[in-house]
Amino acid sequence: MPYQIMTHNLPSATFGTSRLIKVHHFGNVGARPKIYLQAGLHADEWPGFLVLNELIKKLKQAEEADLIVGEIIVVPVANPIGLAQNFHGYIPGRFAFSDGGGNFNRNWPRIAEKIEHCVRHDIENDPARNVERVRKAIMEEVMNLPETTELQGLRKTLMLMSMDADEVLDLHCSGEACMHAYVAQEFESHFEPLLVHLKAKVGLSELETGAASFDEANVDVWRYLKKSFAHLVPWGCRSLTLELRGENDINQEMARDDAAALFAYLIDRHIVDGAPVTPPESELEYFPLDAMDLVKAPCAGIVCYHKNIGDRVEEGEMIGEVVDLMDDDVENSAQPLIARTNGILFARLQRRLVICGESIAKIAGKEHLAFREIGRLFEDK
């Protein structure tokens, strides 16, 4: 099948409105490996839009040269609902205004138990056939998901395109950050070539975050089945959340470099036929997600950072301070921000006016932190 652009209409939320998702298809339907890429599920995180725009250009050239070996699906704008939430010039696209609100990248449908019940008597001593059975059951179950509301339709549409993929790459960004990724512990070595091509320094290694994010929804079935069937059910899907630096790290040079890195990875995975690209010297280091310190604002005020993104910090070190503008004692109104672990300051809030108690910086450490609760590692439900 040649390169195609397809559109998927979402359920109409109200009279006279209609939103759609535009999808770029490369290669042949059903070809393997299949990889799915999307950007902007958090609709206020935009670097991925431009990166995938540049990647599509490269994939079109590869398609014309008959170099696409597998199937590639690219959704450069994954959340038209969030993008429409324009409030006086600001697009608060992380949380839904309707359908009960909530984070667009949390609480995705969990179907693992239903799939296990469906396939448990059909698993045999043929891992490849087992993967096919499970994928078929997954797609049938996703087809049965409700799509009464616009948000339900969005989730169902994205899952129908991604849940049978060999790999799922979900592109996001942080407020201010270096390149990093959230990677399941089981996939650290698998995705290391991707992160090396992208020159990432930090990988957050996760097992069960409790967030039910999009990337977790895509691997949840396989992780659940492997508890009972181990090697008889190989990983039918691997996924990660890629954080493309900060919100304002958007320009054509960066986008072209990142797209070239993604393209090099597609060659590595034999999805695109081409000469392997020599990866850059790696500075990648994995850190357990439960060892990540979420630095919180001790008061409301203006935050002033003393450390830059990518700096190494030590436990007990002051990485910045928050100036309490309502303190009568202006000479002593600054309250310190103290690191609670040794590690790398890899992300921080872009906004400098902060609210008391909110998480405003992230430090990747190596040692488990007692105040980090397994299964509740993300706080923005």
C-alpha positions in Angstrom: 0.0 0.0 0.0 1.5 3.4 -0.9 1.7 6.3 1.5 -1.8 7.4 2.5 -3.3 10.1 4.7 -6.5 9.0 6.5 -8.8 10.9 8.8 -10.8 9.6 11.7 -13.8 11.7 12.9 -14.5 11.8 16.6 -18.0 11.8 18.0 -19.5 15.3 17.9 -19.6 16.8 21.3 -22.2 19.4 20.6 -24.3 20.9 17.7 -22.3 22.0 14.7 -18.9 20.7 15.9 -16.7 18.0 14.6 -13.0 17.1 15.3 -10.8 14.7 13.5 -7.5 12.9 13.8 -5.2 12.9 10.7 -3.0 9.8 10.3 -0.1 9.2 8.0 0.3 5.5 6.9 3.6 4.1 5.4 4.3 0.6 4.2 1.9 -2.3 3.9 -0.9 -2.9 6.4 -0.1 -5.9 8.5 3.6 -5.8 7.7 6.1 -6.3 10.5 7.6 -4.7 12.4 4.8 -2.2 13.0 5.7 1.0 14.8 3.3 3.7 15.9 4.3 7.3 16.7 2.1 10.1 18.1 2.6 13.6 19.4 0.6 16.1 21.4 -1.6 13.8 23.6 -0.9 16.5 26.1 -2.0 19.2 23.8 0.1 21.9 25.4 3.3 20.0 24.6 4.3 21.0 21.0 7.9 20.0 20.1 6.7 16.6 18.9 4.4 18.2 16.3 7.4 19.7 14.4 9.5 16.6 15.0 6.9 14.3 13.4 6.3 16.8 10.6 10.0 16.4 9.7 9.9 12.7 10.2 7.0 12.4 7.7 9.1 14.2 5.1 11.8 11.6 5.5 9.4 8.7 5.5 7.7 10.0 2.3 11.1 9.9 0.6 11.8 6.4 1.9 8.4 5.3 0.7 9.0 6.6 -2.8 12.3 4.7 -2.8 10.5 1.5 -1.7 12.6 1.4 1.5 9.7 0.9 4.0 10.0 -2.7 5.2 7.3 -2.8 8.0 4.3 -0.7 8.7 4.6 2.8 10.2 1.7 4.9 11.5 2.3 8.5 12.4 -0.2 10.7 14.2 1.4 14.2 14.4 -1.5 15.8 16.2 -3.1 13.3 18.6 -5.4 15.4 20.6 -7.6 17.9 18.8 -9.9 18.1 21.8 -7.1 19.6 24.0 -5.9 21.9 21.3 -9.4 23.5 21.1 -9.2 24.4 24.8 -8.1 27.9 24.0 -8.7 30.1 27.0 -7.8 33.8 26.4 -4.9 32.9 24.2 -3.6 30.1 26.5 -4.1 26.4 25.6 -4.4 24.4 28.8 -4.2 21.0 27.0 -3.0 18.7 29.7 -6.4 18.2 31.4 -9.8 17.8 29.7 -12.4 20.5 30.3 -15.2 18.0 29.6 -16.0 14.3 30.1 -15.3 14.6 33.8 -12.0 16.4 33.3 -8.8 14.6 34.1 -5.4 14.3 32.6 -5.4 13.2 28.9 -2.6 10.8 29.6 -4.0 9.1 32.7 -6.6 6.4 33.3 -6.6 4.8 29.9 -8.7 1.6 29.6 -7.2 -1.5 31.3 -8.2 -4.6 29.4 -5.6 -7.1 30.6 -7.8 -9.3 32.7 -10.4 -9.6 30.0 -7.8 -10.6 27.5 -6.3 -13.2 29.8 -9.8 -14.7 30.4 -10.3 -14.7 26.6 -7.0 -16.4 25.6 -5.9 -18.5 28.6 -7.2 -21.8 27.2 -5.8 -21.1 23.7 -2.1 -20.6 24.7 0.0 -23.3 23.2 3.7 -24.1 22.8 4.1 -21.7 19.9 5.0 -18.2 21.0 4.5 -16.7 17.6 1.0 -18.0 17.2 0.2 -17.0 20.8 1.2 -13.4 20.0 -1.2 -13.4 17.0 -4.0 -14.8 19.2 -3.4 -12.1 21.8 -3.3 -9.3 19.3 -6.5 -10.5 17.7 -8.2 -10.6 21.2 -6.9 -7.1 22.0 -8.3 -5.6 18.8 -11.7 -7.2 19.4 -11.8 -5.9 22.9 -10.8 -2.4 21.9 -13.5 -2.4 19.2 -16.0 -3.0 22.0 -14.9 0.0 24.0 -17.6 2.7 24.2 -17.3 5.8 22.1 -20.3 7.8 23.2 -18.3 10.9 24.1 -15.7 12.8 22.2 -12.9 11.8 24.7 -14.0 8.1 24.5 -13.8 8.3 20.7 -10.3 9.8 20.9 -9.0 7.1 23.1 -10.6 4.3 21.2 -9.3 5.7 17.9 -5.7 5.9 19.1 -5.8 2.5 20.7 -7.1 0.9 17.6 -4.1 2.2 15.7 -1.5 1.4 18.4 -2.5 -1.7 20.4 -1.3 -4.2 17.8 2.0 -2.4 17.1 5.4 -3.9 17.9 6.5 -0.6 19.3 4.7 2.6 20.4 6.5 5.9 20.8 4.5 8.6 22.6 6.1 12.1 22.2 5.8 14.6 25.0 7.8 17.4 26.6 8.3 19.0 30.0 8.3 22.7 31.1 12.0 23.0 30.9 14.1 19.8 30.6 16.8 17.9 28.9 15.9 15.1 26.5 14.7 12.1 28.6 12.2 9.3 28.6 10.0 7.1 30.8 10.8 3.5 30.0 9.5 0.3 31.4 12.2 -1.6 33.3 11.8 -4.6 30.9 12.6 -2.4 27.9 15.7 -0.5 29.0 18.2 -2.3 26.7 15.6 -2.4 23.9 15.1 1.3 23.7 18.7 2.3 24.6 19.7 2.7 20.9 16.8 5.1 20.4 17.8 7.2 23.4 21.4 7.2 22.3 20.5 8.4 18.8 18.5 11.2 20.5 21.4 12.1 22.8 19.3 11.6 25.9 21.1 11.7 29.2 18.3 10.5 31.5 16.0 7.5 31.3 13.4 7.0 34.0 13.0 3.3 34.6 9.5 2.4 35.7 7.5 -0.8 36.5 4.1 0.2 37.8 3.4 3.9 38.0 -0.3 3.6 38.8 -1.0 6.3 36.1 -2.5 4.0 33.4 -0.9 6.2 30.8 -1.2 5.7 27.1 2.2 3.9 26.8 1.3 1.7 29.8 -2.1 0.8 28.2 -0.2 -0.6 25.2 2.0 -3.0 27.2 -0.3 -3.7 30.1 -1.8 -6.8 28.5 1.6 -8.4 27.7 3.0 -7.7 31.2 -0.1 -9.2 32.7 0.0 -12.4 30.5 3.7 -12.9 31.1 3.0 -13.5 34.8 1.1 -16.7 33.9 2.7 -17.7 30.6 6.2 -16.3 30.7 8.1 -17.2 27.5 5.0 -18.7 25.9 3.7 -15.1 25.4 6.6 -12.9 24.2 6.4 -9.1 24.3 3.9 -8.3 21.6 4.4 -4.6 22.1 7.0 -2.3 23.7 6.4 1.3 24.4 7.9 4.4 26.0 7.1 8.0 26.6 9.7 10.3 25.1 10.1 13.8 26.6 11.5 16.2 23.9 13.2 18.6 26.2 11.1 21.7 27.2 8.0 23.5 25.9 10.0 26.2 24.1 12.6 24.0 22.7 11.1 24.2 19.2 12.9 25.1 16.1 13.6 23.5 12.7 17.2 22.6 13.5 16.2 20.6 16.6 13.2 19.1 14.9 15.3 17.9 12.0 18.0 16.5 14.3 15.4 14.6 16.3 13.6 13.3 13.2 16.9 12.1 11.9 17.5 10.3 15.2 14.1 8.6 15.0 14.7 7.7 11.3 18.1 6.2 12.3 16.3 4.1 14.9 13.8 2.9 12.4 16.7 1.6 10.3 18.2 -0.1 13.4 14.8 -1.9 13.9 14.7 -2.9 10.2 11.4 -1.1 9.7 13.2 1.1 7.1 15.9 -0.4 4.8 19.0 1.8 4.9 22.6 2.1 6.0 22.9 2.1 9.8 23.8 5.4 11.3 26.7 5.6 13.7 25.2 6.7 17.0 26.8 9.5 19.0 28.8 8.9 22.1 26.3 7.9 24.8 25.8 9.8 28.0 22.6 7.8 28.8 22.0 6.8 32.3 18.9 5.0 33.7 17.4 6.1 37.0 14.6 4.3 38.9 11.4 6.3 38.8 10.8 5.7 42.5 14.1 7.4 43.2 13.1 10.6 41.4 12.8 13.6 43.8 9.8 15.8 43.1 11.0 19.1 44.5 8.0 21.0 45.9 7.5 24.7 46.5 7.6 25.5 50.2 5.4 28.6 49.8 3.8 30.6 47.1 6.1 33.1 45.3 8.7 33.6 42.6 11.1 30.7 42.1 14.8 31.5 41.4 16.8 28.5 40.4 20.5 28.2 41.3 21.1 25.1 39.2 20.6 24.6 35.5 19.0 21.7 33.6 21.4 18.8 33.4 23.5 19.8 36.5 24.4 17.2 39.0 23.2 17.9 42.5 23.9 16.4 45.9 21.5 15.6 48.7 21.0 18.6 51.0 22.2 21.0 48.3 20.2 24.2 47.7 19.1 24.1 44.1 17.1 27.4 44.3 14.7 29.4 46.4 11.2 30.7 46.4 10.7 34.3 47.3 7.6 34.8 49.4 6.2 38.1 48.2 3.8 38.4 51.2 6.4 38.0 53.9 6.8 41.1 56.0 10.5 40.4 56.5 11.7 41.0 52.9 15.3 40.5 53.9 14.6 36.9 54.8 11.6 36.1 52.6 13.4 33.5 50.4 12.8 29.9 51.3 15.3 27.3 50.0 14.7 24.4 47.7 16.7 21.5 49.0 17.6 18.4 47.0 16.6 15.2 48.8 18.8 12.9 46.7 22.1 12.8 44.7 21.4 12.9 41.0 20.7 15.1 38.0 18.3 18.0 37.8 16.6 17.1 34.5 13.3 19.0 34.5 11.7 22.0 36.1 8.6 24.1 35.9 8.7 26.8 33.2 6.4 29.2 35.0 8.3 31.2 37.7 5.2 32.1 39.8 4.6 29.0 41.8 1.9 27.7 44.2 2.6 26.4 47.6 3.1 22.6 47.6 3.3 22.1 43.8 6.1 20.1 42.2 8.4 22.5 40.5 11.5 20.4 39.7 12.6 16.8 39.2 15.9 15.2 40.2 16.8 11.8 38.9 18.5 9.8 41.7 19.6 6.2 42.2 18.3 5.3 45.6 14.6 4.6 46.5 13.1 7.5 48.3 10.8 6.5 51.2 8.3 9.2 50.4 7.8 7.9 46.8 4.9 5.4 46.8 5.1 2.6 44.3 2.0 2.5 42.2 1.5 6.3 42.8 4.6 7.7 41.1 2.7 10.4 39.1 0.7 12.9 41.1 -1.2 14.7 38.4 -4.2 12.4 38.0 
